[in-house]
Amino acid sequence: MAEAKFRYNPKTLRYERTSISILGLSFRVFGYLVFGSLFFIGLVVLQNYLIETPLEKSLRAENEALHKHKIVLTASLLASNNQIGELKKEDQLLYEKLFETKLVSVPNLNIDKEEILAAEPELFSDWEAATNKQSTALWQKAKTSNIVFSSSASIGKKDLKTLSRLPTIAPVKSFEFDKLVSGFGKRINPFHKGLYHHDGVDIAMPTGTPVLASAPGIIILARQSNLLAGFGNYIEIDHGNGMITRYAHLELLKVKNGQKVTKGEVIGTIGTSGGSIAPHLHYEVIKKGRPTNPVFYIIGGLSSEQFQAMLDNSKKENQSLD
Amino acid sequence: MARIRYTYNLETCRYEPIIVTAKTFSASIGRFLTVAFFIGLAGSIYFHFQYPFLDETIQLEKNVRLKAEWQVINKQLTRSAEQLTSLEKNDDQNYRVILDLDPLSASQREAGVGGREKESASIPYLMIRQGYEKSEKIKNRVDIEIQSMEQLKKELEKKQKMWASRPAIQPINNKDLKQLHTIFGMRMHPILGYIRPHNGLDFTAPHGAPVYATGDAVVMYTGYSTYGNVIYLDHGFGFETRYAHLTRYIVEPGQVIKRGQIIGYVGNTGLSSAPHLHYEIHYKNIAINPINFFQRDLSNKEYERLIELGSQATASLD
């Protein structure tokens, strides 16, 4: 306990007890706080420095390992990615040589957040308006066609029969849309590299893959040929109503002339007979004596996205396989 | 003016001034510091029980950051593996199908995995171990894909040579062609007057019209026989073409020929009644009908583009 302090007042000529001023008190408290926290920091740091807890130890070891191996792994990842990049280039080159066309690279859809943020908000409002307009138009269209269809959509038995005779399935077993490597129209001949009219589509699948009749019908031609040109082993099916399908470059023929076949029946296997550079099926659809684009008939088992992808792929003016 | 402070001394009953000496000053400082020290000590004890050690916090934060970075690496590894998978899929399901090669099996593609695994197996952290495992797998798959790509490239080169050497165009330009006699097999010989096999096709064309090689080849033989001036071309892969009744030839045995290159000119030499080219294709020493070995609907413009390619090849060879 501090002793009481006095001050001499010259006016009153008396000793007066000094009162503790607020300023002085707060100055003192402030001093204690500053020095107290200095001691506090010092003590905490010292404690920290002197004592190593097991948790800290294990964390430190783990962090060191993480850091060390991160550098090693990042380097090897970079090396691998470089190699993968090179492989991609070679893959593209190989594709271009095989199909005589540029490989269309899929655009990167991963837009950075920054890009989205940087986009003008007015742009979005434009989009919104356009989309709204489009969707309204589509809705109107759908309504109209709904009315039209409901008034006339009574499929007769005869129509159903005709429909069932259309070659609506892919002519090979376990077909995937990306197996259609060359489409209908002007294509590059693989032998002399000149442009010619390719009357069918080429479906590249391994030798021995079953070939299916795409619709019920009668085999009107099943020909074996050892000639290294033309259609090779070849089948023609008449489906009636002026519809004929052709299957060329087969390995084996499993049907005979005049035989009746059902939709999806195995008629042969994929091969590379005749004038062909690779195992594939050359498939043609002849409608009333004219070759038509078979892509529009291959709809069975494909989603609309897959069909669209197949259609886009078939439009490329690339090299055919025969 | 220093304000002098006083204390009341009870013994002397007097007010005495307080004199600040070094001793009293340091004593008061010491008192102050001691109090401050205890305040700090109390604070630190409180802190110790309330919060973890500072180093722990620092290490923990570092750990979280590093783990986040590792997650990014993991994602990158997955992405690389995905890219590799798509390359492998292209390789197996497109190129190998078209080049008629067997696709690589999963065991072939995973070959060699496990070689360096043991080295990283001693690391006690799962995340690191898994990272190394993934990276090793990718490395091995990349190595195998590089080898596979090499094989594909070689195979394609071989096949392209085969495709380029296959007889595939008409030996006579449509512009010069007057008539194509498509009789192949037995027929009445117009000069000899009896039936004998006709092993080729006859292209009627004006005297001196150029004759083009129908595929890449090496000249096997040139000479004169009952067929007049003849050229035999060896295309390799079992194919041979023969061009007869030429007025003259401009190639010599051993010469390398490109498709579309002019090798001679139409004539009427040998047993021939009018200027024409007699064209034969032999496959494994058996004459086959050449009609299937050219596109008759090929437009003239395209044909001329093709023989243009052949003439460019000659120019570069000279």
Interface residues (C-beta under 8 A of the other chain):
Chain A: E3 A4 K5 F6 R7 Y8 Y15 T18 G31 Y32 L33 F35 G36 S37 L38 F39 F40 I41 G42 L43 V44 V45 Q47 N48 I51 E52 T53 L55 E56 L59 R60 E62 N63 A65 L66 H67 H69 K70 L73 T74 S76 L77 S80 N81 Q83 I84 L87 K88 E90 D91 L94 Y95 K97 L98 D178 V181 N189 P190 F191 H192 K193 G194 L195 Y196 H197 A204 M205 P206 T207 L227 L228 A229 G230 T272 G275 I277 A278 P279 H280 L321
Chain B: R3 I4 R5 Y6 T7 Y8 Y15 I18 F32 L33 V35 A36 F37 I39 G40 L41 G43 S44 F47 H48 P52 F53 L54 D55 E56 Q59 L60 K62 N63 L66 K67 E69 W70 I73 Q76 L77 S80 Q83 L84 L87 N90 D91 N94 Y95 V97 I98 L99 D100 P103 I123 Y125 M127 I128 G131 Y132 S135 I138 K139 V142 E145 I146 M149 L152 K153 L156 K159 Q160 W163 A164 R166 A168 I169 G215 R259 Y283 I288 N289 N292 F293 Q295 D297 L298 S299 E302 Y303 R305 L306 L309
